[in-house]
């Protein structure tokens, strides 16, 4: 029995709150906080349980966060706010003696830069405080790391090649929309690609490397090489990897809109002066695009996310392994009111907090998910709506 504090009332925050409320034996008290309290109130009303309270906080402010933590005294904070706010929340956790979990690594507001160094630098402070910080516990990053750890534990003596593949074969019926915060989504997609090979990081022009990959129950989809943050921790924790890459699917209409947005400067994170006011183009764009929270009702199709791994099996012989989940947008909406992209991020965050509260992932310091035992987490994925499937010695296509 424990109290959890969820910071963030977007689509992912809503899913986390719904899933925590479904498990009162673990999360008997839930606090949901955001800059806009009314958003939290709407989520609490939709869930309809009496063990949820709401509050407001500016997660850019350590003093406000400290005040919130002291008021509610949670056992763990689930941070599903903006990635710019990771460090302020971690600072407040240290000041108040609260454990921490997030779904995305810190990135500075003024630069689209994705690396764990800022958060890994907190390791000694969390360890000395006797607190646990679990980083990147969504789906990718998150389940992708747990899948990799599971493969290493049960199938491989040496993993050599890792390809994380992420397909959204859904249709929300909009001309253009992003499945999570547009500002974060577009920053991520328009950065230069990067992958790991033979001990070196190699860069590519944005979305310049692509190939069709076949996804279970979906079929072939053009898949684009991108950089994704979990690659950094996975190659560090699994040094036998000779190559590690991340692929994501995009439709041509999406890419055409994205190209226009870039060409007219609306993807820029540099402030401009307009009528005496300073505005950031991508933040203005976020304000006019559809709210990702409102896409779920008419969303059809499904996502398919997994890890394709090759190397030497436990018997020393070459083998391939593909572990994946397919998630229906409609089923996710029916359960939580959100589409599958929010669902696949929110469910693992709840499970990660559950792992901590049960003492299974409780270890002072700052950790990525693959550094814990994957087995109990994998078991809970099957129970809480993200069942996984395996293909052994199939054609990985990569």
N, C-alpha and C positions, 0 to 999 in steps of 0.2 A: 504494500500500500504506500503510495507516494504522491507527491504533488509535482506536476510538470507545468512549466511556464513556456508557452509558445509565443514567439515574437514574429509577427507577420500575419496579415489577414488577407493575402491574395489567394489564388487558387490552391497553391500547395499548402498554405496555412490552414485553409478550410478542410482539405483532406486529412491533414495531420490531426486536427481537432476532432473530426468525425471518427477517425480510427482509434484515437486515444479513448474517446467516449465509449467505443464498442468494447473496451477492455478495462472495465472498472476494477477488476481484481488486481491490476497493475497500476493504473492511473486513477486513483480514487478522487483526486482533486485536479482540476484543469483550470489554468489561468491563460486567457488569450489576450494579448496586448498588441496594439499597433498605434501608429501616429493618429489614425482616425478611429476612435472608439466605436463609432456607429457601425463600421464594417465588422468589428468583433461581435457587436450585439446581434447583427443579422445572422452571423454564423451560429452563434449560441442559440438563437431562436430556431434556426433550421434544424439543429441537432435535438433540441427539446429536452435536455437533461438538466437536473438541478444541481449537478456538481461542477458546473462551468461558470466561472466569473470572468468578467472582462475589465480591461483597464486601458489607459492610453500611455504612450511613451514615445519620445523622440529618440530613436536608436542611434542617432549621431552624437547623443549627449551622454557621457559617462555618468555625470551626477544624476540625471533623470533615471538612467538604468539602475544605478545603485539604490536610489529611492524606491524604485519598483521592486527590486529584489529583496530589500529589507522589509518592505511591506508584506510581500507574499511568501517569502522564505521557501522557494522551490528547491526540490532535490536536484533537478536538472533543467536546463534551458534548451529548448529546441529552437534554433535560430533559422527561420525561413524568411527573414527580412532581406534587404539588399546586400549583395556581397561587399559593397563599400563599408558596411557597418559591422563586419565580422570582428575587427580588432577592438572597437569600442565595447562590444558585448563581451569579448574575452577579458578585457580590462576590468569590466564591472564584475564578472564572475570571480576573478582573482580577489578583488576587493571584498566581495561578500561571501566567498567560500562556496560557490555554486558550480556544479559540473556543467559541461557544455557539449552541444552537438550541433553541427550545421550540415548543409547539403551542397554547398559550393564554396570554393576557396576565395580568400580575400582578393579583391582587385581595387586599385586606386581609382578614384572618381575621374581623374583627368588623364588616364592612360589605360588603354585596353591591354593589360598585361596580366598574364595568368601564371602564377607560380606559388608554391607552398612556402617559400622561404620566410615570408612575413609571419605566418602562423607557426611554422616549425620552430621559430625563434622563441616561442612561448614555452617550449617543452620543459626546460629546467624550472621555470616559475610554477607551472602546474604541478610538476612532480614534487617540488618542495612544499607546496600547499596541500598535497594529498588529494588533488582534484584530477578528474579525468576530462579530457577534451577529445571528442571523436569528430574527425574531419571528413567532409564529403560523403555523407550518408543518405544520398538520394538514390537514383538508379544509375546514372552515369554522370558524375562519379557516384560510387556507392555499391550497388549490386554488382556492377561490372568488376569491382575489386574483390568482392566476396566470391563471385563466380571464379575469378582467377585463383584465389586462395583455395577454393574447393577443388579445383582441377589439380593444383600443385599437391594438395594433401592426399588426394585419392587416386590420381591417375598418372602423374608425371614424376619421373626422377629428374628430368631437366626440361623446362619449357623453353622453346627457342623462338617461336614466332607467335605474337599475339595481335589479333585484329578485333577491335571492339566495333560492332556494327549496330547502327541505330536507324531504324526505318519507321517513319510515320506514314502509313498508308491510309490515313483518314481524310475525310472531306467535311469541312465546316461550312461550306456554302458561301464563304466570303471571297471577294475579289483578292484581298490580301489581309492577312492577320498573322500574328505570331502566337505560339502556343504558351509562352510565358512572357514575363515582362519584356516589352518590345525593345527597350533601351539595352537590357542585358543581352537579349537574343541577337540583335543586329550587331552589336559590338563583337560578340563571339564569332559570328559567321563571317564578318568582313575582315577579320585579322588574317595575317599570313598563316598558311598551313605549316605544320611541323610534325615530324615523326622521328623515331629513334631507330638507328641502324648501325650495328657494329661499333657500339660505344660512342656514337656521335649523334647530335641532333641535326637534322637536315630540314631546311625550310623550302616552302613552295609558295608560289603566288596564290592568293585566296581562291579556293574552289577550282584550281587549274588541273588537279589530278583527280580523275574520276573513272569509274568502270561500273558496269551492271553487276549487281549481286542478287542472288535469289534468296528471298526470305520465306520462311515456312508459312503456308496458308495465304501468302500474298503473291509470290512470284517474283520475277526480276524487277529491280528498281535501280535507276542510276544512283550511284553512291559516291559521295565526294569526300576526299581526304581532308581532314581538319585537325587542328590541335585541340586536345581536350586534356584537362588538368590531371586526370588520374594517371595518364601516361608517365608523368614525372615521378610519382610515388611508386608505381608498379615496376618500373625499370630499376629503381633504387632497391626495392625489397625483393626483387627476383632477378639477380644479376646474371643468370644464365640466358636471359632474353637477348637474342641477337637483333630482333626487330620488333617494334611495337607501334601500331598505328590505330587511328580512329576514323571511322567512316560514318557519314550521315546522308540520308536521302533528302532531296529537294525536287519538287516539280518544276517544270519549265516556266510556268506562270509565276510562281513564287520568285524564281531567279530573275525573271524579266522585271518584275516590280522592284526587286532589291537593287538591280543594276540602275534603274531610273532614280531610285531614292539616293543612291550613291552619287550618280552623275550630277544631280541638282544640289548636292551638298547637304541633304537632310539626314545623312548618317553621321555627320560630323559631331565630335564631342568638344570641339573648340567653341567657346562662347562668342557670340556676335552681338553688336549693338543694333537694336531695332527701336526706333522712336524713343530713344533715350533709355531704353531698358536693355539689360543684358540677358540674352536667352541662349540656351544650348539647343541647336537644331534637333538633335536626336530626342531630347526631352520634350520638345514641342511635338515632334512626330508621335511620340508615345501617347500624347494627349488626344490626338485625332484618330489614331488607329482603334479598332475594336478591342475592348477589354478582354483579355484572355479568359477571365472568370466567366464571361458570358457566352463562350463558344460552345459549351457542352451540350445544350439542349438538342441541337440538330446535327450534332457531330456523328458521322457514320464511319465505319471502317475500324482499323485497329493499328496498334503499334507492334513492332517486333524488335527487341533489343537483346543482344547477346554477345558472347565472346567466342571467337574461333581461334583455337590454339593448336599448335603442332610442336612436336619435340620427341623426346625419348620417354617411353612409358616406364612404369615401375619395373618391367622385365628387361629394360634396356633397348627394346625394339621401337622403331619409329611408330608414332601414332598421331591421330588427329582427334580433336574433341570440340564439339560445338554445344554450348549450353545457352538457352535463350528463354525468354518469356514473350508471349503475345498477349496484349491487353486490349479489350474492346472499349472504344470510346463510349458506346451506348451503355454498356454494363457499368462502367465507372460513373457515368452520370446518374444512372438509376440508383446507385448506392450512396453517392456523396454529393451529387449536383455539379460535379466537375468532370472535365474531359480526361482522357487517359494519360496525357503528358503530365498534368498535375497529379493524377492518381499514382503513376509510377514513381514519382518523386516523393510524394507524401507518405505512402505506405512504408517504404524503407526507413524513413526518418523515425516513424513511430516504432518500428521494430528495433532500430538501433538504440532508442531510449529504453525500450523494454529489456534489451540485452544488458544494458548498464544497470538498470534497476533490479534485475534478477541476479546481479553479481557476476554475470558471464563475460561481460566486456568492461569490467571495472578495473582500471589500472592507472595509477597516477602518471600524468604526463600528457603529451599531445600525440595522437595516433591517427593513422589512416586505417580504414576499415579492414584492409587485407592483413593487418598485423594482429587481428584477433582470430579466434577459432570460428571458421565459417559454418560449421555444422548446425548449431542451434539457430542461427540466422536463416539458413537455407530451409530448415524445417518450418520456421514461422512464415516464410514467403508463401509456401504452399497453403498455409492455414488462412492467411489474411488477404488473399485476392490476387497474388502474383505467382501462380504456379509455374514451375520451370521444367524444361524438357532437355534431353540429352541426345546428341547424335555422335556415335563413336566410330571413328575411322571412315567418316564420310568425306565428300569432296568439299573443301573449305573455299574454293574459288579464288583464294588470295595468295 
